[in-house]
Amino acid sequence: MSTTSSPYAQDLARCEANYVPLTPLSFLTRSASVYPDRVAVIHGARRYTWSQMAERCRRLGSALKAQGVGKGDTVAVVLNNTPEMLEAHFAVPGIGAVLNTINTRLDADVVAFILNHGEARVLITDREYAPAMRQAVERAARPDLKIIDVDDPEYLGPGERIGDIDYERFIAGGDPAAPLEMPADEWDAISLNYTSGTTGDPKGVVYHHRGAYLNALSNIVSWGMPPHAVYLWTLPMFHCNGWCFPWTMAANAGVNVCLRKVDPALIFEAIRQHGVTHYCGAPIVHSMLVNAPAAMRAGIDHQLHGLVAAAPPPASMIEGMANIGISLTHVYGLTETYGPAAVCAKHDHWTDLPIAEQVALNGRQGVTYHAQEGIEVMDPETMTPVPRDGQTMGEIMFRGNLVMKGYLKNPKATTEALRGGWFHTGDLAVMQPDGYVKIKDRSKDIIISGGENISSIEVEEALYKHPAVMAVAVVAAPDDKWGEVPAAFVELREGADVSEADLVAHCRAHLAGFKLPKKIIFSELPKTSTGKIQKFVLRECMRSTDAID
């Protein structure tokens, strides 16, 4: 029977009564209505209930709208994990605009590029970053950019206000009754996140309302979060919109415990004081907790749950978390997949296995998140899945609603990334017999250090600017603290005399601090017959030596 003659195709039209575009903004509306008096945000002495948070979001949104910000406009923010950052995740898309959360560790030149490429109309920035932001705005040559300063009472360090108005004064002029505007189309952009690529300029990854909604719910379901969880913000909200957890916690009607600085003493104190149940972070965050003095953990006797992602976690860290009673779940994803889009889903019988076997099983990248439709390891040339033998390598690819719209103003890169109906991650892996993915290597020249992406080519370009450098190759070196760090192999020009310290000092003028090479090795670089540097040889060298120690 053809679909046109099917009774299910007749008189059953989609309408406002039976179809509403998906958006995570609805989670805030629901929690503020159902749980108006439950605490939503804790930050130092500040406490906001869900109804108060919703009002602040409405004020911010309406105040931005009064400045002419509207559908399709970009609002950039350079903020820590503070209430203002949470509010921006609802207020900005709540007027049809797009939120651009910028990495607080980026240098002024990169921020200037992002402000211009994203065409930001407004910049909301914390006083802590005033010097870099002042330089960025000057270099962006954007006199029309409206700047709003956040003066967080919890920040006691140096810094000045560089903007037109203070955040609290700005939202005080907003309308507390102005409703958040739901999108007419769930495909509308909700946020813009810049990610390091294999070229110097970062790429702008665009998320849509539908993906943000579904990943927010997947965080709850795939992790097994109970209602009203107490979530500690150890993960930067500027990174993949905090893996969509600002929206997750609104759906959960839980408590956002804000944290400006990742410090073991502050983390354990917050866990103890507020009864934190969940937190996320790169391996370094979890390693800090494992290696903290036992006295710091005193008085914490409730179950704590952690999500770990970024570089594959070291076995010692996974074992250490188990030993101190923290239930750790491994997730995997990229900026292009709204953060986590795969999870190493656990099985009950794993707990009966020896710890070494548990570590091996829990260290895998896993299977799809609930709202992601597919993860495969495929031959990128033939687009056919590799055998499930745990040996044959291919490229990890995703398909589903947790894949970006594409790269802003970069159709070539978008087409390449989404070719063949799958998102190509660039990560090389095997598919194990039980259907779990395990990363083996990276095809992209990206170093993930402490959860931050570093382009090896960007570091190489900085080193090449030194007159003594003839050839250079930057690769990832294993590091117990950061997961991996940049290491540079440098071939000097004949007769040149330069030290490791000289080159690092040179790089400081061109790179953010976290991108600096942590080790420089002077040697002739291995090359093919055509002169191409054989990076795989250098990667193996870093894995098999203690050159980084």
RODO-2510 file (C-alpha; in nm, 4 decimals, decimal comma):
residues 549
     n   res          X          Y          Z
     1     m     0,0000     0,0000     0,0000
     2     s     0,1412     0,3444    -0,0885
     3     t     0,1844     0,6034     0,1825
     4     t    -0,0591     0,8407     0,0123
     5     s    -0,3413     0,5885     0,0511
     6     s    -0,2489     0,4897     0,4052
     7     p    -0,5018     0,6045     0,6651
     8     y    -0,2060     0,7265     0,8745
     9     a    -0,1253     0,9830     0,6085
    10     q    -0,4745     1,1320     0,6096
    11     d    -0,6175     1,3963     0,8398
    12     l    -0,3303     1,3618     1,0874
    13     a    -0,1478     1,6858     1,0226
    14     r     0,1220     1,8337     1,2395
    15     c    -0,0057     2,1393     1,4271
    16     e     0,0687     2,3529     1,7319
    17     a    -0,1260     2,1137     1,9530
    18     n     0,0848     1,8093     1,8709
    19     y     0,4240     1,9475     1,7668
    20     v     0,6484     2,1974     1,9457
    21     p     1,0102     2,2633     1,8450
    22     l     1,2526     2,1190     2,0995
    23     t     1,4573     2,3669     2,3033
    24     p     1,6336     2,3408     2,6398
    25     l     1,4856     2,6794     2,7323
    26     s     1,1702     2,4914     2,8263
    27     f     1,3584     2,3161     3,1074
    28     l     1,4103     2,6451     3,2899
    29     t     1,0448     2,7390     3,2471
    30     r     0,9369     2,4038     3,3888
    31     s     1,1707     2,4032     3,6903
    32     a     1,0803     2,7619     3,7790
    33     s     0,7121     2,6665     3,7691
    34     v     0,7254     2,3274     3,9386
    35     y     1,0088     2,3920     4,1870
    36     p     1,0122     2,7714     4,2306
    37     d     1,1603     2,7611     4,5806
    38     r     1,4238     2,4923     4,5296
    39     v     1,7817     2,6215     4,5251
    40     a     1,9138     2,6416     4,1688
    41     v     2,2482     2,8175     4,2130
    42     i     2,5060     2,8432     4,4908
    43     h     2,8027     3,0734     4,4491
    44     g     2,9826     3,1869     4,7612
    45     a     2,7286     3,3798     4,9677
    46     r     2,4828     3,4004     4,6785
    47     r     2,1813     3,1692     4,6513
    48     y     1,9193     3,1793     4,3777
    49     t     1,6086     2,9634     4,3598
    50     w     1,4764     2,8396     4,0260
    51     s     1,2173     3,1168     4,0179
    52     q     1,4853     3,3772     4,0941
    53     m     1,7171     3,2381     3,8294
    54     a     1,4386     3,2467     3,5721
    55     e     1,3653     3,6095     3,6600
    56     r     1,7328     3,7045     3,6234
    57     c     1,7412     3,5316     3,2841
    58     r     1,4320     3,7209     3,1724
    59     r     1,5876     4,0481     3,2879
    60     l     1,9128     3,9791     3,1007
    61     g     1,7310     3,8777     2,7854
    62     s     1,5030     4,1781     2,7801
    63     a     1,7923     4,4151     2,8575
    64     l     1,9891     4,2723     2,5643
    65     k     1,6827     4,3027     2,3431
    66     a     1,6498     4,6672     2,4389
    67     q     2,0028     4,7142     2,3029
    68     g     1,8900     4,5857     1,9655
    69     v     2,0153     4,2290     2,0066
    70     g     1,7819     3,9788     1,8435
    71     k     1,7442     3,6720     1,6273
    72     g     2,0701     3,5516     1,4761
    73     d     2,2893     3,8019     1,6625
    74     t     2,5913     3,6783     1,8590
    75     v     2,6566     3,7517     2,2250
    76     a     3,0094     3,6572     2,3320
    77     v     3,0997     3,5829     2,6932
    78     v     3,4357     3,5422     2,8657
    79     l     3,3292     3,4204     3,2067
    80     n     3,4156     3,1746     3,4793
    81     n     3,1709     2,9206     3,6193
    82     t     2,9501     3,1819     3,7831
    83     p     2,5747     3,2523     3,7982
    84     e     2,6107     3,5029     3,5141
    85     m     2,7451     3,2304     3,2843
    86     l     2,4498     3,0048     3,3664
    87     e     2,2057     3,2883     3,3032
    88     a     2,3558     3,3631     2,9625
    89     h     2,2791     3,0059     2,8509
    90     f     1,9070     3,0807     2,8769
    91     a     1,8787     3,4558     2,8319
    92     v     2,0738     3,4839     2,5065
    93     p     1,8937     3,2085     2,3104
    94     g     1,5756     3,3236     2,4863
    95     i     1,5699     3,6280     2,2572
    96     g     1,6673     3,4313     1,9471
    97     a     2,0357     3,5256     1,9713
    98     v     2,3352     3,2891     1,9730
    99     l     2,5641     3,2416     2,2724
   100     n     2,9391     3,2316     2,2050
   101     t     3,1268     3,1104     2,5136
   102     i     3,4975     3,1897     2,4742
   103     n     3,7808     3,0015     2,6421
   104     t     3,9135     3,2223     2,9231
   105     r     4,2690     3,0985     2,8589
   106     l     4,2959     3,2225     2,5003
   107     d     4,5302     3,5058     2,4095
   108     a     4,4088     3,8435     2,2843
   109     d     4,4770     3,7726     1,9152
   110     v     4,2638     3,4586     1,9105
   111     v     3,9827     3,6275     2,1039
   112     a     3,9934     3,9173     1,8567
   113     f     3,9594     3,6704     1,5692
   114     i     3,6621     3,5016     1,7394
   115     l     3,4862     3,8328     1,8106
   116     n     3,5143     3,9305     1,4463
   117     h     3,4481     3,5931     1,2877
   118     g     3,1431     3,5362     1,5084
   119     e     3,0297     3,8961     1,4529
   120     a     2,9615     3,9507     1,8222
   121     r     2,7291     4,2395     1,9055
   122     v     2,7889     4,2218     2,2810
   123     l     3,0740     4,0998     2,5017
   124     i     3,0079     4,0041     2,8646
   125     t     3,3381     3,9622     3,0468
   126     d     3,4650     3,9024     3,3984
   127     r     3,6876     4,1634     3,5589
   128     e     3,9616     3,9000     3,5976
   129     y     4,0233     3,9031     3,2221
   130     a     4,0218     4,2798     3,1723
   131     p     4,3794     4,3187     3,0372
   132     a     4,3456     4,0475     2,7710
   133     m     3,9933     4,1555     2,6767
   134     r     4,0953     4,5182     2,6407
   135     q     4,3701     4,4114     2,3991
   136     a     4,1341     4,1764     2,2150
   137     v     3,8719     4,4462     2,1597
   138     e     4,1386     4,6899     2,0392
   139     r     4,2842     4,4341     1,7971
   140     a     3,9389     4,3411     1,6734
   141     a     3,8851     4,7101     1,5917
   142     r     3,5268     4,6907     1,7120
   143     p     3,4340     5,0284     1,8635
   144     d     3,0668     4,9328     1,8203
   145     l     3,0975     4,6303     2,0529
   146     k     2,8954     4,6775     2,3710
   147     i     3,0876     4,5493     2,6738
   148     i     2,9222     4,4447     2,9994
   149     d     3,1412     4,3833     3,3060
   150     v     3,0828     4,1083     3,5601
   151     d     3,2253     4,2085     3,8977
   152     d     3,1978     3,8833     4,0907
   153     p     3,2238     3,9350     4,4703
   154     e     3,4065     3,6007     4,4920
   155     y     3,6935     3,7344     4,2819
   156     l     3,9439     3,9223     4,4961
   157     g     4,2291     3,9532     4,2477
   158     p     4,3425     4,2372     4,0195
   159     g     4,1349     4,3595     3,7303
   160     e     3,9286     4,6524     3,6156
   161     r     3,5998     4,7247     3,4506
   162     i     3,6496     4,7908     3,0812
   163     g     3,2890     4,8026     2,9653
   164     d     2,9957     5,0347     2,9360
   165     i     2,7997     4,9054     3,2356
   166     d     2,8127     4,6612     3,5248
   167     y     2,6180     4,3364     3,4777
   168     e     2,3924     4,3816     3,7818
   169     r     2,3014     4,7347     3,6800
   170     f     2,2411     4,6146     3,3260
   171     i     1,9953     4,3392     3,4195
   172     a     1,8260     4,5645     3,6760
   173     g     1,6974     4,7605     3,3772
   174     g     1,5489     4,4466     3,2232
   175     d     1,1871     4,3364     3,2452
   176     p     1,1379     4,0551     3,5014
   177     a     0,8134     3,9538     3,3342
   178     a     0,9448     3,9361     2,9768
   179     p     0,9033     3,5750     2,8640
   180     l     1,1814     3,3718     2,7106
   181     e     1,1031     3,3327     2,3415
   182     m     1,0966     2,9730     2,2224
   183     p     1,2404     2,9137     1,8727
   184     a     1,0057     2,8751     1,5789
   185     d     1,2431     2,6124     1,4412
   186     e     1,4440     2,3707     1,6573
   187     w     1,7157     2,3820     1,3889
   188     d     1,7835     2,7460     1,4842
   189     a     2,1327     2,8089     1,6225
   190     i     2,1570     2,8194     2,0008
   191     s     2,5323     2,8516     2,0532
   192     l     2,8697     2,8956     1,8862
   193     n     3,1816     2,7192     2,0153
   194     y     3,5286     2,7612     1,8696
   195     t     3,7566     2,4622     1,8504
   196     s     4,1205     2,4293     1,7594
   197     g     4,1802     2,2694     1,4236
   198     t     4,4800     2,1552     1,2270
   199     t     4,5258     2,5088     1,0982
   200     g     4,5961     2,8196     1,2992
   201     d     4,2512     2,9788     1,3006
   202     p     3,9882     2,8081     1,5162
   203     k     3,6624     2,6881     1,3614
   204     g     3,3214     2,8010     1,4848
   205     v     3,1020     2,5027     1,5685
   206     v     2,7301     2,5830     1,5557
   207     y     2,4805     2,3990     1,7811
   208     h     2,1026     2,3926     1,7334
   209     h     1,8233     2,3918     1,9924
   210     r     1,7261     2,0323     1,9130
   211     g     2,0747     1,8951     1,9784
   212     a     2,1183     2,0947     2,2985
   213     y     1,7804     1,9701     2,4257
   214     l     1,8550     1,6072     2,3475
   215     n     2,2090     1,6070     2,4835
   216     a     2,0910     1,7747     2,8031
   217     l     1,8504     1,4852     2,8547
   218     s     2,1091     1,2284     2,7468
   219     n     2,3410     1,3518     3,0212
   220     i     2,0720     1,2552     3,2715
   221     v     1,9702     0,9225     3,1181
   222     s     2,3099     0,7974     3,0008
   223     w     2,4717     0,8871     3,3334
   224     g     2,1734     0,7779     3,5437
   225     m     2,1388     1,1066     3,7322
   226     p     1,8591     1,1082     3,9901
   227     p     1,6275     1,4123     4,0180
   228     h     1,7617     1,7156     4,2056
   229     a     2,1282     1,6214     4,1804
   230     v     2,3846     1,8567     4,3315
   231     y     2,6298     1,9338     4,0538
   232     l     2,9720     2,0939     4,1096
   233     w     3,1025     2,3054     3,8209
   234     t     3,4566     2,1691     3,7876
   235     l     3,4112     2,1585     3,4077
   236     p     3,4471     2,4966     3,2313
   237     m     3,1134     2,6189     3,1003
   238     f     3,2985     2,7728     2,8055
   239     h     3,3889     2,4233     2,6824
   240     c     3,1091     2,2789     2,4627
   241     n     2,8649     2,4821     2,6741
   242     g     2,9829     2,2813     2,9726
   243     w     2,8903     1,9598     2,7865
   244     c     2,5331     2,0994     2,7838
   245     f     2,5090     2,0699     3,1637
   246     p     2,3649     2,4214     3,2190
   247     w     2,0584     2,2894     3,0361
   248     t     2,0888     1,9446     3,1968
   249     m     2,0682     2,0873     3,5470
   250     a     1,7593     2,2893     3,4546
   251     a     1,5943     1,9702     3,3304
   252     n     1,7057     1,7924     3,6474
   253     a     1,5858     2,0810     3,8711
   254     g     1,9090     2,0255     4,0605
   255     v     2,1617     2,2536     4,2250
   256     n     2,4435     2,4270     4,0368
   257     v     2,7366     2,4730     4,2747
   258     c     2,9585     2,7276     4,1004
   259     l     3,3365     2,7226     4,1235
   260     r     3,5653     2,9897     3,9808
   261     k     3,8840     2,7886     4,0229
   262     v     3,9599     2,4174     4,0069
   263     d     4,1468     2,3441     4,3290
   264     p     4,1299     2,0166     4,5279
   265     a     4,0816     2,1928     4,8605
   266     l     3,7953     2,4038     4,7219
   267     i     3,6411     2,1028     4,5499
   268     f     3,6397     1,8822     4,8586
   269     e     3,5102     2,1682     5,0732
   270     a     3,2229     2,2258     4,8315
   271     i     3,1444     1,8535     4,8247
   272     r     3,1397     1,8448     5,2022
   273     q     2,9447     2,1683     5,2550
   274     h     2,6814     2,1313     4,9833
   275     g     2,6489     1,7551     4,9515
   276     v     2,7713     1,7481     4,5917
   277     t     2,6712     1,4272     4,4139
   278     h     2,7991     1,4804     4,0576
   279     y     3,0837     1,6539     3,8766
   280     c     3,2644     1,6347     3,5391
   281     g     3,6089     1,7035     3,4066
   282     a     3,9164     1,6101     3,2102
   283     p     4,1481     1,3432     3,3549
   284     i     4,3580     1,6078     3,5283
   285     v     4,0641     1,7116     3,7498
   286     h     4,0080     1,3558     3,8668
   287     s     4,3810     1,2968     3,9114
   288     m     4,4000     1,6023     4,1371
   289     l     4,1319     1,4498     4,3592
   290     v     4,2997     1,1084     4,3635
   291     n     4,6354     1,2572     4,4593
   292     a     4,5009     1,5011     4,7197
   293     p     4,5890     1,4330     5,0857
   294     a     4,3446     1,1980     5,2546
   295     a     4,2718     1,4696     5,5131
   296     m     4,1046     1,6781     5,2412
   297     r     3,8483     1,4016     5,1901
   298     a     3,7655     1,3728     5,5588
   299     g     3,3952     1,3900     5,6393
   300     i     3,2759     1,2920     5,2912
   301     d     3,0899     0,9662     5,3259
   302     h     2,8260     0,9889     5,0517
   303     q     2,8506     0,8465     4,6982
   304     l     3,0092     1,0787     4,4447
   305     h     2,9755     1,0349     4,0686
   306     g     3,2187     1,1698     3,8109
   307     l     3,2284     1,1896     3,4326
   308     v     3,5689     1,1853     3,2634
   309     a     3,6462     1,2719     2,9024
   310     a     3,9132     1,4339     2,6804
   311     a     4,2334     1,2298     2,6490
   312     p     4,1838     0,8627     2,7395
   313     p     4,2195     0,8483     3,1202
   314     p     4,5301     0,6761     3,2547
   315     a     4,4652     0,3376     3,4133
   316     s     4,6194     0,4597     3,7393
   317     m     4,3611     0,7382     3,7609
   318     i     4,0654     0,5062     3,6982
   319     e     4,1957     0,2663     3,9625
   320     g     4,2628     0,5522     4,2039
   321     m     3,9066     0,6819     4,1745
   322     a     3,7690     0,3359     4,2488
   323     n     3,9932     0,3103     4,5532
   324     i     3,8589     0,6316     4,7090
   325     g     3,4974     0,5418     4,6386
   326     i     3,4170     0,7705     4,3464
   327     s     3,2062     0,6110     4,0734
   328     l     3,3670     0,7182     3,7475
   329     t     3,2015     0,6977     3,4061
   330     h     3,4001     0,7487     3,0872
   331     v     3,2380     0,9528     2,8081
   332     y     3,3690     1,0539     2,4683
   333     g     3,2895     1,3246     2,2215
   334     l     3,4103     1,6422     2,0583
   335     t     3,3071     2,0043     2,0365
   336     e     3,1296     1,9046     1,7149
   337     t     2,9095     1,6555     1,9082
   338     y     2,7881     1,8877     2,1879
   339     g     3,0504     1,7355     2,4187
   340     p     2,9815     1,3739     2,5177
   341     a     2,8010     1,1691     2,2540
   342     a     2,9286     0,8264     2,3600
   343     v     2,9525     0,6598     2,6988
   344     c     3,1315     0,3567     2,8331
   345     a     2,8053     0,2060     2,9592
   346     k     2,8796    -0,0183     3,2565
   347     h     2,7594    -0,3717     3,3197
   348     d     2,6916    -0,5085     3,6677
   349     h     2,9189    -0,8105     3,6256
   350     w     3,2197    -0,5862     3,5620
   351     t     3,2428    -0,5172     3,9359
   352     d     3,3167    -0,8860     3,9973
   353     l     3,6250    -0,8748     3,7773
   354     p     3,9828    -0,8016     3,8935
   355     i     4,0543    -0,4279     3,9116
   356     a     4,2900    -0,4431     3,6129
   357     e     4,0123    -0,5834     3,3953
   358     q     3,7648    -0,3259     3,5262
   359     v     4,0099    -0,0503     3,4358
   360     a     4,0500    -0,1859     3,0816
   361     l     3,6735    -0,2059     3,0318
   362     n     3,5961     0,1346     3,1845
   363     g     3,8710     0,3098     2,9877
   364     r     3,6986     0,2632     2,6526
   365     q     3,5122     0,5295     2,4586
   366     g     3,2072     0,3037     2,4534
   367     v     2,8711     0,3171     2,2802
   368     t     2,6278     0,5900     2,1744
   369     y     2,4643     0,8296     2,4142
   370     h     2,0880     0,7674     2,4292
   371     a     2,0028     1,0548     2,1940
   372     q     2,2834     0,9888     1,9463
   373     e     2,1834     0,7619     1,6615
   374     g     2,5099     0,5971     1,5738
   375     i     2,8783     0,5543     1,6388
   376     e     3,0907     0,3441     1,4051
   377     v     3,4548     0,2750     1,3334
   378     m     3,4865     0,2855     0,9557
   379     d     3,7347     0,2885     0,6751
   380     p     3,7160     0,6579     0,5717
   381     e     3,7831     0,5714     0,2072
   382     t     3,5226     0,2981     0,1589
   383     m     3,2881     0,4138     0,4381
   384     t     3,2444     0,0532     0,5503
   385     p     3,2583    -0,0562     0,9165
   386     v     3,5727    -0,2340     1,0295
   387     p     3,5398    -0,5858     1,1740
   388     r     3,4580    -0,6107     1,5441
   389     d     3,7900    -0,7753     1,6154
   390     g     3,9567    -0,5203     1,8418
   391     q     4,2472    -0,5072     1,5955
   392     t     4,1442    -0,3423     1,2689
   393     m     4,1767     0,0345     1,2899
   394     g     3,9435     0,2841     1,1319
   395     e     3,8063     0,6326     1,1970
   396     i     3,5413     0,6984     1,4619
   397     m     3,2296     0,8496     1,3052
   398     f     2,9058     0,9774     1,4552
   399     r     2,5590     1,0194     1,3109
   400     g     2,2545     1,1705     1,4755
   401     n     2,1032     1,4690     1,6495
   402     l     2,4119     1,5260     1,8627
   403     v     2,6151     1,6418     1,5655
   404     m     2,6713     2,0116     1,4946
   405     k     2,4904     2,2098     1,2261
   406     g     2,8348     2,2759     1,0800
   407     y     3,1231     2,5243     1,0916
   408     l     3,0313     2,8925     1,0778
   409     k     3,1170     3,0527     0,7431
   410     n     3,3230     2,7501     0,6437
   411     p     3,1229     2,5384     0,3964
   412     k     3,4290     2,3485     0,2746
   413     a     3,5190     2,2280     0,6230
   414     t     3,1535     2,1462     0,6961
   415     t     3,1179     1,9368     0,3808
   416     e     3,4403     1,7532     0,4534
   417     a     3,3491     1,6809     0,8162
   418     l     3,0001     1,5513     0,7290
   419     r     3,0802     1,3652     0,4083
   420     g     2,9116     1,0337     0,3474
   421     g     2,6356     1,1037     0,5956
   422     w     2,8622     1,0716     0,9000
   423     f     3,0640     1,3139     1,1119
   424     h     3,4318     1,2295     1,0762
   425     t     3,6088     1,2727     1,4120
   426     g     3,9634     1,2166     1,2887
   427     d     4,0204     0,9791     1,5809
   428     l     4,1507     0,6332     1,4973
   429     a     4,0080     0,3391     1,6883
   430     v     3,9080    -0,0252     1,6852
   431     m     3,5660    -0,1775     1,7384
   432     q     3,5743    -0,4462     2,0032
   433     p     3,3643    -0,7662     1,9842
   434     d     3,1059    -0,6319     2,2299
   435     g     3,0449    -0,3234     2,0155
   436     y     3,2479    -0,0836     2,2312
   437     v     3,4845     0,1643     2,0660
   438     k     3,8450     0,1979     2,1825
   439     i     4,0654     0,4843     2,0584
   440     k     4,4129     0,3882     1,9395
   441     d     4,5516     0,7079     1,7885
   442     r     4,4609     1,0422     1,6349
   443     s     4,4705     1,1378     1,2730
   444     k     4,4212     1,5032     1,3565
   445     d     4,7163     1,7033     1,4846
   446     i     4,5357     1,7908     1,8040
   447     i     4,6814     1,7628     2,1523
   448     i     4,4271     1,7414     2,4347
   449     s     4,5941     1,8824     2,7436
   450     g     4,3883     1,9080     3,0598
   451     g     4,0719     1,8977     2,8506
   452     e     4,1850     2,1830     2,6231
   453     n     4,2508     2,1352     2,2514
   454     i     4,5904     2,2542     2,1263
   455     s     4,6709     2,2654     1,7564
   456     s     5,0191     2,1206     1,7048
   457     i     5,0471     2,3215     1,3841
   458     e     4,9806     2,6447     1,5744
   459     v     5,2698     2,5626     1,8103
   460     e     5,4883     2,4704     1,5130
   461     e     5,4103     2,8006     1,3440
   462     a     5,5223     2,9885     1,6542
   463     l     5,8512     2,7971     1,6659
   464     y     5,9095     2,8491     1,2950
   465     k     5,9081     3,2229     1,3565
   466     h     6,2423     3,1902     1,5385
   467     p     6,5319     3,2465     1,2962
   468     a     6,7323     2,9551     1,4376
   469     v     6,4638     2,6955     1,3608
   470     m     6,4917     2,5058     1,0314
   471     a     6,2333     2,2329     1,0894
   472     v     5,9953     2,1482     1,3707
   473     a     5,7335     1,8891     1,4564
   474     v     5,5080     1,9057     1,7621
   475     v     5,3465     1,5925     1,8980
   476     a     5,1600     1,4883     2,2102
   477     a     5,3702     1,3574     2,4965
   478     p     5,2096     1,1532     2,7764
   479     d     5,1859     1,3438     3,1038
   480     d     5,0608     1,2155     3,4389
   481     k     4,9056     1,5494     3,5333
   482     w     4,7645     1,6880     3,2080
   483     g     4,7014     1,3656     3,0164
   484     e     4,9206     1,4900     2,7343
   485     v     5,1259     1,8020     2,6635
   486     p     5,2978     1,9526     2,3586
   487     a     5,6519     1,8319     2,2924
   488     a     5,8568     1,9846     2,0104
   489     f     6,1266     1,8183     1,8051
   490     v     6,3408     2,0958     1,6577
   491     e     6,6056     2,0842     1,3857
   492     l     6,8223     2,3965     1,3983
   493     r     6,9775     2,5831     1,1117
   494     e     7,3462     2,5167     1,0602
   495     g     7,5565     2,7203     1,2996
   496     a     7,2594     2,8297     1,5081
   497     d     7,2981     2,8385     1,8839
   498     v     6,9761     2,8530     2,0825
   499     s     6,8607     2,6886     2,4049
   500     e     6,5331     2,5244     2,5046
   501     a     6,4625     2,8166     2,7392
   502     d     6,5215     3,0630     2,4531
   503     l     6,2634     2,8918     2,2329
   504     v     6,0049     2,8670     2,5098
   505     a     6,0518     3,2381     2,5840
   506     h     6,0089     3,3086     2,2120
   507     c     5,6838     3,1099     2,2048
   508     r     5,5420     3,3096     2,4967
   509     a     5,5109     3,6078     2,2651
   510     h     5,2948     3,4091     2,0234
   511     l     5,0995     3,1536     2,2267
   512     a     4,8752     3,1270     2,5288
   513     g     5,0564     2,9771     2,8277
   514     f     4,8841     2,6389     2,8135
   515     k     4,9941     2,5939     2,4501
   516     l     5,3672     2,6312     2,5186
   517     p     5,5814     2,3241     2,4445
   518     k     5,6671     2,1547     2,7723
   519     k     5,9740     1,9883     2,6250
   520     i     6,1975     2,0735     2,3296
   521     i     6,4233     1,8072     2,1856
   522     f     6,6952     1,9114     1,9419
   523     s     6,7533     1,6519     1,6716
   524     e     6,7412     1,5844     1,3003
   525     l     6,3825     1,5073     1,2120
   526     p     6,2896     1,1788     1,0424
   527     k     6,1581     1,2424     0,6924
   528     t     6,0210     1,0520     0,3964
   529     s     6,2009     1,0485     0,0628
   530     t     5,9917     1,3474    -0,0411
   531     g     6,0900     1,5431     0,2687
   532     k     5,7692     1,5002     0,4682
   533     i     5,8304     1,4805     0,8429
   534     q     5,7341     1,1403     0,9828
   535     k     5,5362     1,2422     1,2905
   536     f     5,4408     0,8857     1,3710
   537     v     5,8086     0,8124     1,4441
   538     l     5,8215     1,1049     1,6868
   539     r     5,4977     0,9987     1,8559
   540     e     5,6421     0,6543     1,9148
   541     c     5,9583     0,8168     2,0508
   542     m     5,7567     1,0140     2,3063
   543     r     5,5676     0,7036     2,4130
   544     s     5,8810     0,4936     2,4601
   545     t     6,1083     0,7400     2,6385
   546     d     6,1014     0,9494     2,9521
   547     a     6,2024     1,2582     2,7564
   548     i     5,9219     1,4592     2,9090
   549     d     6,0149     1,3861     3,2686
***
